[in-house]
Structures are given as structure tokens and as C-alpha cells.
Amino acid sequence: MRSLLLRWRAYAFTLAVGTALLSLQCGGRAGATGGETPLDASVDANQPSRDDSDGATGDGTAGTREGSADNTDVAEDVPSNDALDGSDARATDANASAQEAEAQAPQDGAGADADAIVSPAEDAALEAGTCATSADCNGDGSAAGRVCQNGRCTACTSDGICSGDPYYSALFARHGAYSAMCNMQSGQCVSPFCQQAGASCGSASNGNRNPADVCCLDIQLVCIPGDCCSDGDCPKRHTCVALTCVPSCTGLPNGGLPTYFVDPVNGVDDSMTNGASTCPFRTLGRAIAVATMWSRYPTIAIVNDPVAPTLGTTSGETFPIHVPPNVVIQASNLHGSAPVLLVPPGQTGLVADDSGITVTLLIIDGQNHQATTGIAIYGGPATGQLEGGAPDLFTSSIDNVTIENTLGPAMVIGPAPGQTTSPGNVGLSATVLTGSGTQAAPASGLSLSGLASVGITGGRGAQHSSFGGNTQYGILVTGGASIGTEGTIDPAPDNNDIDADGNAMAGLWIAQDPSRQGLALNTVSGLHASKNPVGIHVTAGSFLQLRSSYLGDNAQAGIVVATAGTPVDDLTTIDLGTRHADDFGQNVLLAPGSSSTGLCMQVGPIVRTLVAAGNIFGAVDCSADAGTLRRSTNCNGNADIGGLNPNDLTTVDVSLCK
């Protein structure tokens, strides 16, 4: 367009100069004929008088001839009337062009460089071209994507200009509020569609559109004014509000929060962090310290959505992590994957010094038997119970927790080392304690001491509680501690609620101290203890009631009743089933076809009889018929009852059986 303008102006200038030269030549002739210009002379010579005009109405020749005779000399140099009419018009146009060019030349800077003839503003307008609608602008070249405004193709300056333009809104029509957008860098109206969600529309992946827009899902991926679609698009300590990343850490509100969040990946431990979901702490230790200052019953939620995190020394944790009473630690999404707490060598993961801890959905890893213990629940001076004292007011709950591969017991419940105060009641559900200890240093899955009291429940499949695969016992009960289990059994291990299978010494070992007064009763129901050397080992004088449990398929014996080392072994505290039909034991002590011993008696002088009525020994169900049991003086196998004289029919009461 610029070159066309230059050519047009060059042509006008040449025409004006040519006209001016012609005028000079004609002016020289005028001086020889009495000062008239050729045009004047031509007009005068060819202008008839009124009389001549009137006289020419007859044949139209008389007047003309007369005029010609009178002006013969002048007429020789004057063109005909037709020629004069044409030259007159050309002279007039040329004269006007010359005047226009002369007037224009100073404004454009005549004599300067050709590029300076057109101003930048005028050049941009000429480049954009003229238009009736934006359709006239959206062709090839620099005008493509421009908007027609006031007859000119101009650059857009906002998304609203493009979305409000009838042509572009129809061209990029879609469901939703954004039909077209403006590329602020090029000034072109472009499609609003993009490819990479959450990224700036000014990025290469989104077509280098408007950097002030963000690619969000709105029926389809589309560029929308803003800088975020969700919180994940914002930097740490910011949240997405109305498509804009705003600071999310504003200090703690009065009264604290009901839940404090921990995110070892995106969290920050500093004075501005308040623990809200948009402003999480980085470590459990920091969250507990702040939460317990502001809240009496705080919940600490470890962010596990969308991916369960790993917490440990690399994320800033300091071990052991001390948990005061009434603190709840759980995953933020209880239906998601469990977060993992990596405990360093020689340390304990969580320590409840004064009991009252609640933990839900967590995996604690001892890192190949380097960590000492996963969870320790102690009784502090304010919350525990002294020996023989009243129970404390704080209970603890462990649910959907797995502790694996510790060097010592996976979980310890009892007095703290060097102390005598025991914790309050502890409930375990869907808890897995496995892989404790080594061959050189055997350890149990769960270790109870003092006056600890633990209730265990479970469910089928993933919800079952398991205390198997440990190098000592699945569960160890000593001192005045006690356990209670409630479950249903199935010979298939995966179908039972609570199992203590595959341990190196015994599934359950109960050795209460008979010298203590007021020992609590261990009520074991629905326990599956199999694939161990011994299913249950209980010492005389310990309080045990065993019902509806499966102790078959153990290498040596289903259950062993052992001496307590006292002068007399009291068997009256052990109840394996009474003679009442509605209170039979219903325990499987020996699996059909097994070569081990069902009930092994390893006691000294005894007091009274061991009640074991209504149990199952292989193919003999003593709750249904009067079968005869196999007896042996030892527990080397192939016996229903071992360790007693075969003629001894009074030491063990097996009800209908002999």
C-alpha cells in the first residue's frame, strides 16, 4: 500500500511540473500577439457576436465565414473548439494537482527520504486498510485478526473487544461465555481454545495467546482471564479465589481451628502458617505444637489427596514425635491411601506420654529394623493410672494403622521406662503389626505391660487386625495388663477378623503376674492363631477366657498351659469352656489330620481342674458327642491332650468327651 501511494504522488508531481512547463511556453507566444494568452485568444476568436449568432440561423454559415475572414492570422495558431474544450479540462485538473502537490510537499517533507513521506500513524492505518466489517480485516497479511472500528482494521486491546465483535464471536462460537479472545501481544482476535490446563495462555503450549489468561476446563479447555483454575495452580501459601492466586496464610483465628493440616510437600513451618487446608504445616511436630496451644481437642490431618505423602527426617520431622492427650492424627482423606511415616534408626515414631492419642490411616515404617518402635502409649502422671489405682480419663484409639519392620515391638502400651503409671484403655481396629525384631533380637508385634488394657476388633479382608510375621509373639501380655478380642473366625486366614499367624514363638503369649491383686480378665473370642509353633501360651494364674477361636495348624500345640513358677499352679483362673451347653468353648484346638498336640499341659502341682468343655480336637467335637480323646504324657504330637498321665481324667474337664 505504501508503494502505491508513493507512485501516485510521483505521478501527480510529474503531471504538475509538465503543466507548468506548458504554461511557460504558451506565455511566450502571448507576448507576440498583444499580451493575450493562447487560451484568451482562442476564446475571443471563436466567440461569435450576438448578431452573428442570430444571422446564422438561416444556413449556419454566413456568420462563421465572416468571423473567419476577420481573424485569419490568429486562427492559424489556435486549435479547434473540440480541442480547446479537452485541453481546458486537462489544464484545470493539472493546475489543481500541481497546487495540491505543492501544498502537500511541505507537510510530507519534500526532498527527504522516501520512507519519511508517510508518517508512522498514517502508515499503520494504511497497512490495516479500510473495512466495513471485521471480515474484511481477517485475511492474509498484517491485518489478519484485526477488528473493524470506524472503518479501519485496528488491533484489539481486550478480550471483550473480540468476544463482542459479531464476526469473531460467530467465527469462534462455543458453549459458554467466551467466544473469542484477544492476543494482547499481536493485537489479533483468536480462538479461546487451549491445550494445557492450569498453564498461562501466553505459553507456547497454549498457542502464545494472552498471557493474562489461564487455560481452564469449562466444558472444553478455554482461555479465561485470570492466573489459576484451582489451588494446585498457585504457588505455596496461596489459594485460587475467583481465578486469582491470593495469599492463604493469614494467621490463626481466635479459638484456633477444628483441623490443622500437614503437607510435607507443600507445607511451610513458620510463624505465618495457620494450618488451614490452604496454609498447611510441613511437619507433624510443628502442627502439634501450634494446635495444642490453640485447641483443646485438635485434629491433625495429613494431606493424602491426590497422593499419599511420606514424612520423615527429610521432610523436617524430629523424632520421637510427642503427642499430648486428646490429639487426633489422621489422613485428610480417610478413603485414600495411607501416608507413610519413616522412623529413623534408634527412634520411636509417635510417643503418647500421657495416653489419649488417636491415630487413623497411617503406615509407620521401621526402615528394615532400624527404628526401635512405631507407637508407644504411656501413662503420664496426670492421665495414667497408678498400680492398683483408678483408671484414667483418657482413652486411645488406633485404627487402620500398619507398623512394620521395627527392631523392637511395633507397638508398646504400658508404663514409660522407669515409671509405674499405666495408660488408660486403648482400642485397636484394622491394625497390622508385623515384621518386628530380628532372629538375633526377637520382638513381638504388640507388647502390653503394667495395667494396660487393650480391646481389639477387626473385619474381613483389608479391615482385619493382624499380629503376624513377628520374630517373637504376635501379642505379648505381662504384668497386670489384659486384652480383649472380638471377632469371627474362618479357617482361611484372610477371612477372619483378628489373626496372630506365622509368628516365630506363639500367636498370643499371656503371662500375668499371679502375685498381683485384682488381675483383669483376658477375654479372647474369635482369634485366629495358626502357623505358629504354639497358638496360645498361657501361664497358670493368668486370667483367660477363650471362646470360638481357631488354634489349629500350629507346629507344636494349639494351646499350652504352662507353670507360673509358683509352688502351686492355679488353673481355676483359666476358662477354655464350661460344662454348660450355652457356654461351651467351641474352640478348634487341633485341626483334622494334624500331627501336633491340641492341649499341652506343662504345669507342676495344681489347684483344682482346668475347665475345657465343648472344644474341637480334630474330628472329635466335644460339644456334640461323647468321643474319646487321645492322651499322651508329652506334647510331642499326635495327641489331643498331652503332658498328663493317660489315666488322668480329672485334671482337664472336657465335658462330653473322655
C-alpha positions in Angstrom: 0.0 0.0 0.0 2.9 2.4 0.8 4.5 1.8 -2.6 1.1 2.5 -4.4 0.9 5.8 -2.5 4.4 6.8 -3.5 3.8 6.0 -7.1 0.5 8.0 -7.1 2.2 11.1 -5.6 5.2 10.8 -8.0 2.7 10.7 -10.9 0.9 13.8 -9.6 4.1 15.7 -9.1 5.3 14.9 -12.7 1.9 16.0 -14.1 2.1 19.2 -12.2 5.6 20.0 -13.4 4.6 19.2 -17.1 1.7 21.5 -16.9 3.8 24.3 -15.5 6.3 24.0 -18.4 3.4 24.1 -21.0 2.1 27.2 -19.4 5.6 28.9 -19.7 5.7 28.0 -23.5 2.2 29.4 -24.1 3.1 32.5 -22.2 5.9 33.3 -24.6 3.5 33.3 -27.6 1.1 35.5 -25.8 3.7 38.3 -25.7 3.8 38.3 -29.6 0.1 38.8 -30.0 -0.6 41.7 -27.9 -0.4 40.2 -24.4 -3.2 37.7 -24.6 -2.7 34.1 -23.6 -3.4 31.5 -26.3 -6.5 30.5 -24.3 -7.8 34.0 -24.3 -7.1 34.4 -28.0 -8.8 31.2 -28.8 -11.9 32.0 -26.8 -12.1 35.5 -28.4 -11.5 34.3 -31.9 -14.1 31.6 -31.6 -16.7 33.5 -29.7 -19.4 34.8 -32.2 -21.1 38.1 -31.7 -24.8 38.1 -30.8 -25.6 39.4 -34.2 -23.6 36.7 -35.9 -25.2 34.1 -33.8 -28.6 35.4 -34.8 -27.6 35.6 -38.5 -26.5 32.1 -38.6 -30.0 30.7 -38.0 -30.6 30.5 -41.8 -28.0 28.2 -43.1 -25.5 28.4 -40.2 -22.6 29.5 -42.5 -22.7 33.3 -43.0 -21.7 34.3 -39.5 -18.9 31.8 -39.4 -17.4 32.8 -42.6 -17.4 36.4 -41.6 -15.7 35.7 -38.3 -13.0 33.6 -40.1 -12.3 36.4 -42.6 -11.8 38.9 -39.9 -9.4 36.7 -37.7 -7.4 34.7 -40.3 -4.0 35.4 -38.8 -4.9 34.5 -35.2 -6.9 31.4 -36.1 -3.9 29.8 -37.8 -2.3 29.2 -34.4 -5.5 28.3 -32.4 -6.8 24.7 -32.2 -10.4 23.8 -33.0 -13.2 24.2 -30.5 -13.2 20.5 -29.6 -9.5 20.5 -28.9 -9.9 23.6 -26.8 -12.6 22.0 -24.6 -10.4 19.0 -23.8 -7.2 21.0 -23.2 -9.2 23.3 -20.9 -10.2 20.5 -18.7 -6.8 18.9 -18.6 -5.2 22.2 -17.8 -7.6 22.8 -15.0 -7.0 19.3 -13.5 -3.3 19.6 -13.8 -3.3 23.0 -12.3 -5.3 21.7 -9.3 -2.9 18.7 -8.9 0.1 20.9 -9.0 -1.4 23.2 -6.3 -2.3 20.1 -4.2 1.2 18.7 -4.6 2.8 22.0 -3.8 0.6 22.3 -0.7 1.3 18.7 0.4 5.0 18.8 -0.1 5.9 20.8 3.0 3.8 18.6 5.2 5.4 15.3 4.0 8.8 16.8 4.0 9.5 17.2 0.2 13.1 16.4 -0.7 13.5 14.0 2.2 14.0 10.2 2.2 11.0 8.4 0.5 10.3 6.4 3.7 9.7 9.6 5.6 7.0 10.7 3.2 4.3 8.8 5.2 4.0 9.3 8.9 4.1 6.1 11.2 0.5 6.6 12.3 -0.7 7.1 8.7 1.4 4.1 7.6 -0.2 1.8 10.3 -3.7 2.9 9.3 -2.9 2.3 5.6 -1.4 -1.1 6.4 -4.6 -2.1 8.3 -6.7 -1.0 5.5 -10.3 0.1 5.3 -13.2 -2.1 6.2 -16.9 -2.4 6.5 -16.9 -5.4 9.0 -14.1 -7.4 10.7 -14.5 -10.0 8.0 -12.7 -7.5 5.7 -9.8 -7.5 8.1 -9.3 -11.2 8.7 -7.4 -12.1 5.5 -3.8 -12.7 4.7 -1.2 -10.2 5.8 -0.8 -8.0 8.8 -4.5 -7.1 9.1 -5.4 -10.7 9.9 -7.3 -11.0 13.2 -7.8 -7.2 13.4 -11.2 -5.6 14.4 -13.1 -3.2 12.1 -13.6 0.0 14.1 -14.6 3.3 12.4 -13.9 1.9 9.0 -10.4 0.9 9.9 -8.8 -2.5 10.7 -7.4 -1.9 14.2 -5.6 -4.1 16.8 -7.7 -5.5 19.7 -6.8 -4.4 23.2 -9.0 -6.7 25.3 -10.9 -10.0 25.2 -14.2 -8.1 25.3 -13.5 -6.3 22.0 -13.1 -9.7 20.3 -16.0 -11.5 22.0 -18.2 -8.5 21.4 -17.4 -8.3 17.7 -20.2 -10.0 15.7 -17.8 -11.5 13.1 -15.3 -13.0 15.5 -17.9 -14.1 18.1 -19.6 -16.1 15.3 -16.3 -17.4 13.9 -15.2 -18.8 17.3 -18.7 -19.6 18.6 -18.8 -22.2 21.5 -20.8 -23.0 24.6 -20.0 -20.7 27.4 -19.3 -17.0 27.9 -16.0 -16.7 25.9 -16.5 -16.9 22.2 -13.2 -15.1 21.1 -10.2 -13.6 22.9 -7.5 -11.1 22.2 -3.9 -11.9 21.8 -2.5 -8.8 23.6 0.9 -9.2 22.0 -0.2 -9.3 18.4 -3.5 -7.4 18.7 -5.3 -10.2 16.9 -8.6 -11.9 17.7 -8.0 -15.6 18.1 -9.8 -18.8 19.2 -10.2 -19.1 23.0 -9.4 -22.9 23.0 -6.2 -24.1 24.6 -4.4 -27.3 25.4 -2.6 -27.3 28.8 -4.9 -26.8 31.7 -3.7 -24.6 34.5 -1.0 -23.0 32.4 -0.9 -19.4 31.2 -2.4 -18.9 27.8 0.7 -16.8 27.0 2.8 -20.0 27.0 3.9 -21.8 23.8 1.8 -24.9 24.9 -1.3 -22.8 24.7 -0.6 -21.0 21.4 1.1 -17.9 22.8 -2.2 -16.2 23.3 -3.0 -13.7 26.0 -0.6 -14.1 29.0 -3.2 -12.5 31.2 -5.5 -15.5 30.7 -5.3 -19.1 32.1 -6.3 -22.3 30.4 -9.2 -23.8 32.4 -11.8 -26.5 31.8 -15.2 -25.0 31.0 -17.0 -27.7 29.0 -13.7 -27.6 27.0 -10.3 -26.2 27.7 -10.6 -22.5 27.2 -8.6 -19.4 28.0 -10.2 -17.3 30.8 -8.9 -14.0 32.3 -7.0 -15.0 35.5 -4.0 -16.9 36.6 -5.4 -20.1 38.2 -8.1 -22.7 37.8 -7.6 -24.4 41.2 -5.4 -24.2 44.3 -2.9 -26.6 42.6 -2.1 -23.9 40.0 -0.9 -21.4 42.7 2.4 -21.3 44.5 2.8 -22.4 48.1 0.8 -20.5 50.7 -1.6 -19.2 48.0 -5.1 -20.3 47.1 -7.2 -19.8 43.9 -10.0 -17.4 44.5 -12.1 -16.2 41.5 -9.4 -17.4 39.1 -6.7 -15.4 41.0 -4.0 -16.7 43.3 -4.2 -14.9 46.6 -2.2 -15.4 49.9 -3.8 -18.1 52.0 -1.8 -17.7 55.3 -3.4 -15.0 57.4 -2.6 -16.1 60.9 -4.8 -18.2 63.3 -8.3 -17.2 64.0 -9.5 -16.7 67.6 -10.2 -20.0 69.1 -8.0 -21.9 66.7 -9.2 -24.3 64.0 -11.0 -27.6 64.3 -8.5 -29.3 62.0 -4.8 -28.5 61.3 -3.4 -29.7 58.0 0.1 -31.1 57.4 1.6 -31.4 53.9 5.2 -32.4 53.8 5.5 -31.5 50.2 3.8 -28.0 50.0 3.6 -27.1 53.7 5.7 -24.5 55.5 6.7 -24.3 59.1 6.8 -20.6 60.1 5.0 -18.0 62.1 2.5 -17.2 59.3 1.3 -20.8 58.8 -2.0 -21.3 60.5 -2.6 -25.0 59.5 -5.7 -24.3 57.3 -6.1 -26.6 54.3 -4.8 -23.7 52.2 -1.9 -23.0 54.5 -0.6 -26.4 55.8 2.3 -27.1 58.1 5.2 -29.1 56.8 5.7 -31.3 59.8 3.6 -33.2 62.4 5.8 -31.8 65.2 5.1 -28.2 64.3 1.4 -28.8 63.8 1.0 -30.5 67.1 2.9 -27.7 68.9 0.7 -25.0 67.4 -2.6 -26.9 67.6 -2.3 -27.8 71.2 -1.7 -24.1 72.1 -5.0 -23.1 70.5 -7.3 -26.1 70.7 -8.2 -28.5 73.4 -9.1 -31.3 71.1 -7.2 -30.7 67.9 -7.2 -32.9 64.8 -4.1 -33.1 62.7 -4.8 -34.1 59.2 -2.0 -35.3 56.9 -2.9 -34.3 53.3 -3.1 -37.5 51.2 -5.1 -36.3 48.3 -4.3 -37.0 45.5 -1.1 -38.8 46.5 -0.2 -40.2 50.0 2.9 -38.4 51.2 6.0 -39.7 53.1 7.0 -38.0 56.3 10.4 -38.3 58.0 13.6 -36.6 58.7 13.9 -35.5 55.0 10.6 -33.6 55.4 11.8 -32.0 58.6 10.4 -34.2 61.3 12.2 -34.6 64.6 11.8 -37.9 66.4 10.3 -39.1 68.6 7.1 -37.1 67.8 5.5 -36.5 71.2 1.7 -36.4 71.1 -0.2 -34.8 74.0 -3.6 -36.2 75.2 -6.7 -35.7 73.1 -4.8 -35.1 69.9 -6.1 -36.9 66.7 -3.7 -37.7 63.9 -5.3 -38.9 60.7 -5.1 -38.8 56.9 -7.2 -35.9 55.4 -8.9 -38.4 53.1 -9.9 -41.4 55.1 -10.9 -43.3 51.9 -7.5 -42.6 50.2 -4.1 -44.2 50.6 -2.3 -44.1 53.9 0.5 -41.6 54.5 3.9 -43.1 55.4 6.0 -42.1 58.4 9.6 -43.2 58.1 11.2 -43.6 61.6 15.0 -43.2 61.7 17.4 -45.6 63.4 17.1 -46.0 67.2 13.9 -43.8 67.4 10.2 -44.3 68.1 7.7 -42.8 65.7 4.9 -41.5 67.9 5.0 -41.3 71.7 1.9 -40.5 73.7 3.4 -39.6 77.0 0.1 -39.2 78.8 -2.0 -41.5 76.6 -5.2 -40.2 75.0 -3.9 -40.5 71.4 -6.0 -41.2 68.3 -4.3 -42.3 65.0 -6.2 -43.2 61.9 -5.0 -44.3 58.5 -1.2 -44.3 58.7 1.7 -46.6 57.9 4.8 -46.4 60.2 7.9 -48.0 58.7 10.9 -49.0 60.8 13.1 -49.0 57.8 14.4 -52.5 57.8 14.5 -53.0 61.6 16.4 -49.8 62.3 13.7 -47.9 64.2 13.0 -49.1 67.8 9.2 -48.8 67.9 6.4 -47.4 65.8 4.0 -46.2 68.5 4.5 -46.0 72.3 1.5 -45.2 74.5 2.4 -44.4 78.1 0.6 -43.3 81.2 1.7 -39.9 82.4 1.4 -38.6 86.0 -1.7 -36.6 85.1 -3.6 -39.0 82.9 -2.5 -42.5 83.6 -3.4 -44.9 86.4 -1.1 -46.0 89.2 -0.7 -49.6 90.2 -3.9 -50.5 91.8 -5.3 -47.0 91.3 -8.4 -45.8 89.4 -8.4 -45.9 85.6 -7.5 -42.7 83.9 -10.0 -40.5 82.0 -8.2 -40.6 78.6 -8.6 -43.4 76.1 -6.6 -44.1 73.0 -7.7 -45.3 69.6 -5.6 -46.8 66.8 -7.5 -47.5 63.6 -6.3 -48.6 60.1 -2.7 -48.3 61.1 0.2 -50.5 59.9 3.5 -50.7 61.7 6.2 -52.8 60.1 9.8 -53.8 60.3 10.8 -52.3 63.6 13.7 -53.6 65.7 11.7 -53.7 68.9 8.0 -54.2 69.4 5.9 -52.5 66.7 3.6 -51.0 69.5 4.3 -50.7 73.2 1.5 -49.9 75.7 2.2 -49.6 79.3 4.3 -47.5 81.8 7.1 -45.4 80.4 10.6 -46.8 81.1 11.4 -46.2 84.7 7.8 -45.3 85.5 4.9 -47.2 87.1 1.9 -45.2 85.7 0.0 -47.1 83.0 -2.1 -45.6 80.3 -5.9 -45.8 80.0 -7.8 -48.1 77.8 -6.6 -48.5 74.2 -8.7 -49.6 71.2 -7.2 -51.3 68.2 -9.1 -51.9 65.0 -8.0 -52.8 61.5 -4.4 -52.7 62.9 -1.5 -54.6 61.4 1.7 -55.1 63.4 4.2 -57.2 61.5 7.9 -57.8 60.9 9.0 -56.9 64.4 12.5 -57.9 65.6 15.2 -60.0 64.1 16.5 -63.5 64.7 19.3 -62.0 66.8 16.9 -59.7 68.7 13.4 -61.2 68.6 10.5 -58.8 69.3 6.7 -59.0 69.4 4.1 -57.1 67.4 2.2 -55.8 70.4 3.7 -55.6 73.9 1.4 -54.9 76.9 2.6 -54.3 80.4 1.7 -52.6 83.7 -2.1 -52.2 83.9 -2.6 -51.6 80.2 -6.0 -52.7 78.8 -6.4 -53.2 75.1 -9.5 -54.1 73.1 -9.0 -55.4 69.6 -11.6 -55.6 66.8 -11.3 -56.2 63.1 -13.2 -57.0 59.9 -12.8 -59.1 56.8 -10.1 -58.6 54.2 -8.4 -55.3 54.4 -10.2 -54.4 57.6 -8.9 -57.3 59.6 -6.4 -56.8 62.5 -3.3 -58.8 62.2 -0.4 -59.5 64.5 1.6 -62.0 62.4 5.1 -62.5 61.0 6.9 -61.3 64.1 10.1 -62.9 65.4 8.7 -63.4 68.9 5.0 -63.3 69.7 2.1 -61.7 67.9 0.8 -60.3 71.1 2.6 -60.3 74.5 0.7 -59.7 77.7 2.6 -59.3 81.0 2.2 -57.8 84.5 -1.3 -56.8 85.1 -2.2 -56.0 81.5 -5.0 -57.6 79.6 -6.5 -57.8 76.2 -10.0 -58.4 74.8 -10.7 -59.6 71.2 -14.0 -59.7 69.4 -14.2 -61.3 66.0 -15.4 -64.2 64.0 -13.2 -66.9 62.6 -12.8 -68.8 59.4 -10.2 -71.4 58.7 -9.0 -69.3 55.8 -6.7 -66.6 57.3 -7.9 -63.8 55.0 -11.5 -64.3 56.1 -11.1 -63.9 59.8 -11.4 -60.7 61.7 -8.3 -60.9 64.0 -5.3 -63.1 63.4 -1.9 -63.8 65.1 -0.5 -66.1 62.5 3.0 -67.1 61.4 5.0 -65.8 64.4 8.3 -67.3 65.5 7.2 -68.4 69.0 3.5 -68.0 69.6 0.5 -66.1 68.3 -0.6 -64.9 71.8 1.5 -65.2 75.0 -0.2 -64.3 78.3 2.0 -64.3 81.4 0.2 -62.2 84.0 1.8 -61.8 87.4 -0.2 -64.0 89.8 1.2 -62.1 92.8 -0.8 -59.0 91.8 -4.2 -58.4 93.2 -7.3 -57.8 91.1 -5.9 -59.0 87.8 -8.1 -58.2 84.8 -9.6 -61.0 82.7 -8.3 -61.6 79.2 -11.4 -62.3 77.1 -10.3 -63.8 73.8 -13.1 -64.5 71.3 -12.7 -65.1 67.5 -8.9 -65.2 67.4 -7.2 -67.0 64.5 -3.8 -68.1 65.7 -2.2 -70.5 63.2 1.1 -71.4 61.6 2.9 -70.6 64.8 4.8 -73.2 67.0 2.0 -72.5 69.6 -1.3 -70.8 69.0 -1.7 -69.5 72.6 0.7 -69.8 75.5 -0.8 -69.0 78.9 0.8 -69.4 82.3 -1.1 -70.7 85.3 -2.6 -68.0 87.5 -3.3 -65.8 84.4 -6.9 -64.8 83.9 -8.1 -66.1 80.5 -11.5 -66.8 79.0 -11.2 -68.4 75.5 -14.2 -68.8 73.1 -14.8 -69.5 69.4 -11.2 -69.3 68.4 -9.2 -71.2 65.8 -5.9 -72.6 67.1 -5.4 -75.4 64.6 -2.4 -75.9 62.2 0.3 -74.9 64.7 3.5 -76.9 64.7 3.6 -77.9 68.4 0.3 -77.3 70.1 -2.9 -75.3 69.8 -2.7 -74.1 73.3 -0.1 -74.6 76.1 -0.9 -74.1 79.8 2.4 -73.6 81.5 3.6 -73.3 85.0 4.0 -69.9 86.5 7.0 -71.0 88.6 5.0 -70.7 91.8 4.7 -73.5 94.4 1.3 -74.3 93.1 -0.1 -73.6 89.7 -3.7 -72.3 89.9 -5.8 -73.5 86.9 -9.0 -72.0 88.2 -8.3 -68.7 86.5 -8.2 -70.2 83.0 -11.5 -70.9 81.3 -11.5 -72.8 78.0 -15.2 -73.6 78.1 -17.6 -74.6 80.9 -19.9 -77.6 81.2 -23.0 -75.5 80.4 -24.2 -76.1 76.8 -24.6 -72.4 76.2 -21.1 -71.7 77.4 -19.0 -74.4 75.7 -15.6 -73.3 74.5 -16.3 -74.0 70.8 -12.5 -73.6 70.2 -10.7 -75.6 67.5 -7.6 -76.7 69.4 -6.5 -79.2 66.8 -7.1 -79.3 63.1 -8.3 -82.6 61.5 -5.4 -84.7 60.5 -2.9 -82.6 62.4 0.1 -84.3 63.9 0.6 -81.8 66.7 -1.0 -81.6 70.1 -4.3 -79.9 70.8 -3.9 -79.0 74.5 -0.5 -79.3 76.1 -0.3 -79.2 79.9 3.1 -78.1 81.3 2.3 -77.5 84.9 3.5 -78.6 88.3 1.4 -79.2 91.3 -2.1 -77.9 90.5 -5.1 -76.5 92.2 -8.4 -77.8 91.0 -9.3 -78.7 87.5 -8.8 -76.9 84.2 -12.2 -76.4 82.5 -12.1 -77.1 78.7 -15.5 -78.3 77.9 -17.1 -78.3 74.4 -14.0 -77.8 72.3 -13.0 -79.5 69.0 -10.0 -81.8 68.7 -9.5 -82.8 65.1 -12.5 -84.9 64.1 -13.9 -85.0 67.7 -16.4 -82.3 68.7 -16.7 -82.5 72.4 -19.7 -80.2 72.3 -21.7 -82.6 70.2 -20.8 -86.2 71.2 -19.1 -88.3 73.8 -15.9 -89.0 71.9 -12.7 -90.4 73.2 -9.6 -88.2 73.1 -6.1 -89.3 72.5 -3.9 -88.6 75.5 -0.1 -88.5 76.0 2.4 -88.0 78.7 4.3 -85.5 76.5 3.5 -82.8 73.9 5.5 -84.3 71.1 2.4 -84.6 68.9 -0.3 -86.9 67.7 -2.3 -86.3 70.9 -5.4 -84.3 71.7 -4.2 -83.8 75.3 -0.5 -84.0 76.2 1.6 -83.7 79.2 -0.6 -85.8 81.5 -0.8 -89.4 82.6 -3.2 -91.1 80.1 -5.2 -92.3 83.1 -5.7 -88.8 84.5 -9.3 -87.9 83.7 -9.8 -85.2 86.3 -7.1 -82.6 85.6 -8.8 -81.4 82.5 -12.6 -81.3 82.2 -13.5 -82.0 78.5 -17.3 -82.3 79.1 -18.9 -85.0 76.9 -15.6 -86.4 75.8 -13.4 -88.9 77.7 
